[in-house]
Amino acid sequence: AKNSKIADFLTSSFKNKNIKKKYLALVKGRPNKDSGIIDIPLRKKMLNKNEKVYPDIENGKSAITHFKLIKNFSNFSLIELKPITGRTHQLRVHCKEIGNPIINDIKYGIIEFESLGCKIKNTRRFYVVNPTATGYEFEWKRIEDDKLPMGANSSYA
């Protein structure tokens, strides 16, 4: 945040669950269902100075994610993920646990996108904040090369 007022607002909004998070993920394969709830408790562990998160039914903290299939391709799918809880690496671990790891997620399952028969174009994204009646909606949008602002360095867009 650029100032303490905005930082306080965002902190309070996350704490009071006024911000609803929604993510899109490109995953290997196709989920077994078109939509559902992933309810797998998670636990953090340190491995050689690196934090990793594992499913742990007995000692893990509650972790719940809603998912919905957006589009199925031959070897991969685009899914929408809505975390209900906010655990570290929750979406990454949940996708891996249902058998659909996120493409090119090195920490939770190395998957090379090219091995699925596709090439990734250099993606340009920007963050959009939309005021709504109940708060703010945040989303990533793709920018085509010809829509970049004049003089923008596309390497960092």
Secondary structure, DSSP 8 states (H G I E B T S, - for coil): --SHHHHHHHHHHHHTT-S---EEEEEES--SSSEEEEE--EEEEEETTEEEEEE-TTT-B--EEEEEEEEE-SSEEEEEEEESS--TTHHHHHHHHTT--BTT-STT----GGGGT-------EEEEEEEETTEEEEEEEE--GGGS-TT--GGG-
